[in-house]
Amino acid sequence: MLKKLRSPVVLITMLVACTESADDALARRTNELLQDHLKGQTIQLVRLTAGATTKLPDLVSVDGTADGQCVSISFARSDFNDAFIHALFYSKDSKKLRQLPPFGEPGIEAILTPDRVVFNFYSGVVIRLVPHVEYQGGFTPFKSKEISGTVVQVISTAVNAGLSVLPDALRGFLYLRVGKAIVSTDRKKEKTSELDAQFATAIASMSLTFMPTVIDQPVEPQSVACTAKAFRK
């Protein structure tokens, strides 16, 4: 009698596993990748769709199981501090981009237009967007803490925190890509030679590194939204 009961249970379990949606799978995978920070906690993540509004602080995760997946989010240029705009888009020293985490990291494309700033996040990027990170020079990316962006395009699957409150455990986390490279606000922890070597190896193994782009003429955000680009060499 027990043998007869086990078969339906197994079938139901397999059915549930097979019917897990792509966004549920990405949400689960993102929580797994962030467990070193979350330490047993979980974040509620929901599907991100074109036309949605994202309010900062937010956490955005792009599926990394295949090449060419991406999400584009557009912000008003007027929401950014001029010092940040100059440092990200007009600096001639590419090394200084490393001092503006997470916006100069691999898999992130930054585009400046006369009235918008568009960020394209590609396959495998997990990014915590916060308005109050302070950089060398004493400036922050955004002018205030009440910032909203518009999702311009989603190719394949992306999730975000939506209205969920991010746990304090993620306070220092900024960026992760394919589980290989992690950037945090605690720069001192990244100064050890061992961590520097690990980080350099991780970055070297990942392609799709962009220089920020400036477009002088007015364009629609959709025209500079992400395209399906491969991120593996």
C-alpha positions as CSV (number, residue, x, y, z in Angstrom):
1,M,0.0,0.0,0.0
2,L,2.9,2.3,0.8
3,K,4.5,1.7,-2.6
4,K,1.3,2.8,-4.3
5,L,1.2,6.0,-2.4
6,R,4.8,7.0,-3.2
7,S,4.4,7.2,-6.9
8,P,1.8,10.1,-6.9
9,V,3.9,12.0,-4.4
10,V,7.0,11.7,-6.6
11,L,5.0,12.7,-9.7
12,I,3.6,15.8,-7.9
13,T,7.1,16.8,-6.7
14,M,8.5,16.4,-10.3
15,L,5.5,18.4,-11.7
16,V,6.2,21.3,-9.2
17,A,9.9,21.3,-10.2
18,C,9.1,21.3,-13.9
19,T,6.6,24.1,-13.6
20,E,8.9,26.6,-11.8
21,S,8.7,29.8,-13.8
22,A,11.8,31.5,-15.2
23,D,11.5,34.4,-12.8
24,D,11.0,32.2,-9.8
25,A,14.1,30.2,-10.8
26,L,16.1,33.4,-11.2
27,A,14.8,34.7,-7.8
28,R,15.9,31.5,-6.2
29,R,19.3,31.5,-7.9
30,T,19.9,35.2,-6.9
31,N,19.2,34.4,-3.3
32,E,21.7,31.5,-3.5
33,L,24.4,33.8,-5.0
34,L,23.9,36.3,-2.2
35,Q,23.9,33.9,0.7
36,D,27.3,35.0,1.9
37,H,25.7,38.4,2.5
38,L,22.2,37.3,3.5
39,K,23.3,34.5,5.9
40,G,20.0,32.6,5.7
41,Q,17.7,35.5,4.9
42,T,15.9,35.7,1.6
43,I,14.8,38.6,-0.7
44,Q,11.4,38.6,-2.3
45,L,12.1,39.2,-6.0
46,V,9.5,39.7,-8.8
47,R,9.6,39.8,-12.6
48,L,10.8,43.0,-14.1
49,T,8.9,44.1,-17.3
50,A,9.3,46.9,-19.8
51,G,7.3,50.0,-18.7
52,A,7.6,49.3,-15.0
53,T,8.9,51.9,-12.6
54,T,11.7,51.0,-10.3
55,K,12.3,53.0,-7.1
56,L,15.6,53.2,-5.4
57,P,17.0,51.5,-3.4
58,D,16.5,48.4,-5.5
59,L,18.2,45.1,-6.4
60,V,18.1,44.0,-10.0
61,S,19.1,40.6,-11.2
62,V,19.5,39.5,-14.9
63,D,19.4,35.8,-15.8
64,G,22.9,34.5,-16.6
65,T,22.1,31.0,-17.7
66,A,22.4,32.0,-21.4
67,D,24.1,34.8,-23.4
68,G,22.2,37.8,-24.6
69,Q,19.9,38.5,-21.7
70,C,19.6,42.1,-20.5
71,V,17.5,44.8,-19.0
72,S,17.6,48.6,-19.6
73,I,16.6,51.2,-17.0
74,S,16.4,54.9,-17.8
75,F,16.8,57.8,-15.2
76,A,16.3,61.5,-15.6
77,R,19.7,63.2,-16.1
78,S,18.6,65.9,-13.7
79,D,18.4,63.4,-10.9
80,F,22.2,62.9,-11.0
81,N,24.9,65.0,-9.3
82,D,27.0,66.9,-11.9
83,A,30.2,65.6,-10.3
84,F,29.1,62.0,-10.8
85,I,28.1,62.7,-14.5
86,H,31.5,64.2,-15.1
87,A,33.4,61.4,-13.4
88,L,31.6,58.6,-15.2
89,F,31.2,60.0,-18.7
90,Y,33.9,62.7,-19.2
91,S,36.9,61.3,-17.4
92,K,39.8,60.4,-19.7
93,D,41.2,58.0,-17.2
94,S,39.6,54.6,-17.6
95,K,41.0,53.4,-14.3
96,K,38.9,56.0,-12.5
97,L,35.8,54.1,-13.5
98,R,36.8,51.4,-11.0
99,Q,36.4,54.1,-8.4
100,L,32.7,54.4,-9.2
101,P,31.3,51.0,-8.3
102,P,29.1,49.5,-9.5
103,F,28.6,51.5,-12.7
104,G,31.9,50.7,-14.4
105,E,31.8,47.0,-13.8
106,P,31.7,44.3,-16.6
107,G,28.2,43.7,-18.0
108,I,27.1,47.3,-17.3
109,E,26.7,49.8,-20.1
110,A,26.2,53.5,-19.2
111,I,24.8,55.9,-21.8
112,L,24.3,59.6,-21.3
113,T,21.9,61.7,-23.5
114,P,20.9,65.3,-23.1
115,D,18.1,64.4,-20.7
116,R,18.5,60.8,-19.7
117,V,21.0,58.3,-18.2
118,V,20.4,54.8,-19.4
119,F,22.0,51.7,-17.8
120,N,22.0,48.4,-19.7
121,F,22.6,45.4,-17.4
122,Y,23.6,42.2,-19.2
123,S,23.6,38.5,-18.5
124,G,24.5,37.5,-15.0
125,V,24.6,40.9,-13.4
126,V,23.2,41.3,-9.9
127,I,23.2,45.0,-8.9
128,R,22.1,46.9,-5.8
129,L,21.1,50.4,-6.9
130,V,21.3,52.9,-4.1
131,P,21.3,56.7,-4.4
132,H,23.6,57.5,-1.5
133,V,26.9,55.7,-2.1
134,E,29.6,58.2,-1.5
135,Y,32.7,58.3,-3.8
136,Q,36.1,59.8,-3.5
137,G,35.5,63.6,-3.7
138,G,32.5,63.4,-1.4
139,F,29.8,63.1,-4.1
140,T,27.0,60.6,-4.5
141,P,25.4,59.4,-7.8
142,F,22.0,60.9,-7.2
143,K,20.9,64.3,-5.8
144,S,18.3,62.8,-3.5
145,K,17.2,59.5,-2.0
146,E,13.7,59.6,-3.7
147,I,14.7,58.4,-7.1
148,S,12.7,56.4,-9.7
149,G,13.7,54.9,-13.0
150,T,11.8,53.5,-15.9
151,V,12.4,50.0,-17.3
152,V,12.9,50.5,-21.0
153,Q,13.5,47.0,-22.2
154,V,13.9,43.4,-20.9
155,I,15.3,40.7,-23.1
156,S,14.6,37.3,-21.6
157,T,14.3,37.2,-17.7
158,A,15.1,39.8,-15.1
159,V,13.8,40.3,-11.5
160,N,14.0,43.1,-9.0
161,A,13.0,43.7,-5.3
162,G,10.0,45.8,-6.3
163,L,8.3,47.1,-3.2
164,S,10.2,44.7,-0.9
165,V,12.6,46.3,1.7
166,L,16.1,45.1,1.2
167,P,17.6,43.6,4.4
168,D,20.4,45.4,6.3
169,A,22.6,42.4,5.5
170,L,22.9,43.8,1.9
171,R,23.9,47.2,3.0
172,G,27.5,46.8,1.8
173,F,26.7,44.8,-1.4
174,L,26.8,46.6,-4.7
175,Y,27.5,44.2,-7.6
176,L,28.0,40.5,-8.5
177,R,28.3,38.9,-11.9
178,V,27.8,35.2,-12.6
179,G,28.8,34.5,-9.1
180,K,32.5,35.3,-9.9
181,A,33.1,38.9,-9.0
182,I,31.7,40.8,-6.1
183,V,32.0,44.5,-5.4
184,S,31.1,46.0,-2.1
185,T,31.2,49.4,-0.4
186,D,33.8,48.1,2.0
187,R,36.8,48.9,-0.1
188,K,39.2,48.0,2.7
189,K,38.2,44.4,2.6
190,E,39.3,44.3,-1.1
191,K,42.8,45.5,-0.4
192,T,44.3,42.2,0.7
193,S,46.5,40.6,-1.9
194,E,44.5,37.4,-1.9
195,L,41.2,39.1,-2.6
196,D,42.8,41.4,-5.2
197,A,44.1,38.3,-7.0
198,Q,40.8,36.6,-6.9
199,F,39.0,39.7,-8.2
200,A,41.5,40.2,-11.0
201,T,41.1,36.6,-12.1
202,A,37.3,36.9,-12.0
203,I,37.4,40.1,-14.1
204,A,39.8,38.6,-16.6
205,S,37.5,35.7,-17.2
206,M,34.6,37.9,-18.1
207,S,34.2,40.0,-21.3
208,L,31.6,42.6,-22.2
209,T,33.3,45.6,-20.6
210,F,32.0,48.9,-21.9
211,M,33.3,52.5,-21.8
212,P,30.5,54.9,-20.9
213,T,28.9,56.6,-24.0
214,V,27.8,60.2,-24.5
215,I,25.2,61.0,-27.1
216,D,24.9,64.7,-27.7
217,Q,21.7,64.8,-29.7
218,P,18.2,64.0,-28.2
219,V,17.3,60.4,-28.5
220,E,14.6,58.1,-27.2
221,P,15.8,55.8,-24.4
222,Q,14.5,52.8,-26.5
223,S,17.1,53.6,-29.2
224,V,20.0,53.1,-26.8
225,A,18.4,50.2,-24.9
226,C,20.3,46.9,-24.6
227,T,20.7,44.4,-27.4
228,A,21.3,40.7,-27.2
229,K,25.1,40.6,-26.9
230,A,27.2,37.6,-25.9
231,F,29.1,38.0,-22.6
232,R,31.3,34.9,-22.9
233,K,34.6,34.9,-24.8
